[in-house]
Amino acid sequence: MTDRVFAYILMEIELGMTDEVVEALQKIDEATSVAVTTGGYDIVVLLETTNLEELYEITVHKIHTIPGIRDTHTAVVEKIITV
């Protein structure tokens, strides 16, 4: 079994840019789900990577360059509990 790094990227999106941001996020292979949400964040993406360096590369070079993203917060998953 190989270890994986999972992280939730919580995003605030510019008004009127949600569809364009979702389309760009869907092109990232490591994005396993993209959710449009209500509340404090507009979009939450789950990433699955092989290590923290890959997570850094995806967030800085792929996600942060998408037009329409105003701010992001990254939450690295420390443990997954199945129910």
Backbone torsions as a table, in degrees:
resi	resn	phi	psi	omega
1	MET	NA	130.4	179.0
2	THR	-96.0	142.6	176.5
3	ASP	-75.4	144.9	178.5
4	ARG	-127.6	154.4	174.3
5	VAL	-109.6	124.8	177.0
6	PHE	-110.5	144.2	176.9
7	ALA	-150.4	142.0	171.9
8	TYR	-96.7	129.8	175.0
9	ILE	-107.8	114.4	-178.9
10	LEU	-99.0	128.9	-170.3
11	MET	-126.7	141.8	167.5
12	GLU	-102.4	131.1	-172.9
13	ILE	-114.8	144.3	174.3
14	GLU	-62.9	144.5	178.9
15	LEU	-55.5	134.7	176.8
16	GLY	81.3	3.0	-175.7
17	MET	-110.7	4.3	-174.0
18	THR	-58.0	-49.7	-177.2
19	ASP	-61.2	-41.0	-179.6
20	GLU	-66.1	-40.3	179.2
21	VAL	-66.7	-43.6	178.2
22	VAL	-58.5	-45.2	179.6
23	GLU	-60.1	-41.3	179.1
24	ALA	-67.4	-39.9	179.9
25	LEU	-66.8	-34.1	179.6
26	GLN	-64.3	-18.0	-179.9
27	LYS	-85.8	-6.7	179.3
28	ILE	-88.0	115.2	-175.1
29	ASP	-58.9	-34.3	-176.3
30	GLU	-78.6	-7.7	177.1
31	ALA	-80.3	111.3	-177.6
32	THR	-89.3	-21.3	173.3
33	SER	-156.2	148.4	177.1
34	VAL	-129.3	122.0	-178.3
35	ALA	-121.4	130.0	172.1
36	VAL	-89.5	126.2	-170.9
37	THR	-126.6	168.9	172.8
38	THR	-106.9	167.3	177.8
39	GLY	100.0	-144.9	-174.1
40	GLY	-69.3	-23.4	-179.9
41	TYR	-124.4	148.5	-177.4
42	ASP	-92.7	-34.0	-179.4
43	ILE	-138.3	139.7	172.7
44	VAL	-124.4	127.6	-179.8
45	VAL	-117.2	136.9	172.9
46	LEU	-101.6	122.5	176.9
47	LEU	-106.7	144.3	173.4
48	GLU	-124.5	115.8	-176.9
49	THR	-126.5	171.1	-179.4
50	THR	-86.2	-23.8	-178.9
51	ASN	-164.0	173.7	-178.4
52	LEU	-67.1	-32.1	178.3
53	GLU	-63.4	-42.4	177.3
54	GLU	-64.9	-40.0	176.5
55	LEU	-58.8	-44.6	177.5
56	TYR	-59.2	-48.4	-178.6
57	GLU	-59.3	-42.4	-178.5
58	ILE	-68.4	-45.9	-177.2
59	THR	-68.2	-43.3	-175.4
60	VAL	-78.0	-42.0	-171.9
61	HIS	-98.5	-18.6	178.8
62	LYS	-109.9	-49.7	-174.9
63	ILE	-78.8	-48.6	-176.2
64	HIS	-65.6	-13.5	179.6
65	THR	-94.5	-1.0	-179.6
66	ILE	-76.3	122.8	176.5
67	PRO	-62.1	139.3	177.5
68	GLY	103.3	-13.3	176.7
69	ILE	-87.1	119.6	-178.2
70	ARG	-86.2	-39.6	-177.3
71	ASP	-158.7	152.9	176.1
72	THR	-134.4	154.4	171.9
73	HIS	-134.4	130.8	-177.7
74	THR	-107.2	129.2	176.0
75	ALA	-119.1	105.3	178.8
76	VAL	-76.9	133.0	-179.0
77	VAL	-78.6	123.9	178.8
78	GLU	-89.9	-33.8	-177.7
79	LYS	-155.4	141.3	176.5
80	ILE	-112.8	128.2	177.5
81	ILE	-113.6	120.1	178.1
82	THR	-85.8	145.1	-178.6
83	VAL	-120.9	NA	NA
